[in-house]
Amino acid sequence: MPVEGELPKPDPPPSSLVLAWMLGVALFPIKFISLTAIGPCGLLMMPPLLGILGYLLTRNRWIRPLAIVFFLADAGLLSLGVVAAIHFGILAVAVAELIGVTICAIICACLFQRSASDYYYRPAT
């Protein structure tokens, strides 16, 4: 119970969104590793990743579809990096980028959870 004159605490973000945020942070080293396979593409995706991570745990409705599209596109670009790394014979980079594709898929799955949908589209209590 809040004390009189005190604002109620907002609901914390669900664990699925917190997991998506933490996995998004884990993508940063993979962006640097992808420099060896697909050039500056990894660095070009870092500023949007920072922006999405900055807004992901807020209740802004526009961030969820934008984040889903971003992480699907990032998974596609990392997949191209896997193919390029295998082509050039850099298997360590290919494995790292394959881990990045998996992380992007898990983030999208977290964003599709019902708890994430309720967090963005139901009014705060």
N, C-alpha and C positions, 0 to 999 in steps of 0.2 A: 504494500500500500504506500503510495506516495504521500509525503507530508504535505500539509496544506501550503499552497503557493509554489510547490515544486512541480516541475514538468515531469510527466511519466517518461521512463526510459523507453526508447524505441526498441522494437524487436531486433535481435541480432540477426545477421544473415544466416541462412541455413548452412549446414556443414557441406552440402554439395557445392555451394558457391565459394566457400572458403577453400575447399579442395581445388576447385577450378582456378582460383587466384594463386594458390601455392604452386600448382603445376605450371601456370603461366610464368611465374617467376623462374621456375626451373628451365624454361625455354631459352633464357638469356645465354647460357654457355653454348647451347646448341646453335644459336645464331652466329656466334663467333667461329664455331667449328665449320659451319656451312660456308664460310668465306673461301675455304680451300676447294670446294666443289663447284659452287655456283656463283662465285664472285661476290660483288657488293649487295646482292639481293637480300642476304641475311641482315645486313646493316640497314637496308631500306625498310625492313619490316620492324625494326626495333622501336622507332618513335610511335607508330600506331599501337604496338604492343604495350608500351608504357601508358598511352592514353586509355586504352581499354582496361588495363589493370587498375588505373586510377579511378575509374568510374564503376568497375564491376560490382563492388560491394555496396554501391548506393542504390536507392530505389528508383532511379531513372529508367523509365520503360524502354526508351530507345536503345539502351546499351545491350540488352539481351540479343535481339536479332542481329545487331551490328557485330557483336562478339562471335556469334555463331558463324556468320559469313566470313569474318576475319580468320577464325581458326580453321575453317574448312579450306579457305584459300591458302593459308599457311601450310596446311597439311599437303595440299597439292604442290606447292613450291618445294617443300622439303622432299616430297616424293621424286620430283625432278632432280633434286640434289642427290638422292640415293642412286638414281639411274646414272647420273653423270659421274658420281664417285666410283661406281662399279665399272663404268666404261674406262675411266682413267686408272683403275686398279688401286684405288685408295680405300681399302676395305674398312679401316678404322673409322673413317669419315662416314662411310655408308652405314655402318652400324649406329653411329651417333645420330645420324639424320633419321634413320628408321625409328630410333627411340623418340625423336621429336615428332614424327608422324603419329606414333602411338599416343604420346602425350596430348597432341591436338585432338585426337579422337576421343580420349578420355575427358578432356575439357568440354567438348561438344556434348558428350553424354551427360556430364554434370549439369550443363545448361538446359538440357531437355528434361531434367528431373521435375517432378510435380512441385517439390518444395521450392525450386527456383522460380517456377512459373507463379506460384502463389506469392512469393516474396515480391515480385515485380508488379503483379497485376491486382493484388488484393490491397484494400486500404490498410494503412498501419493502425495498429491498436494501441 
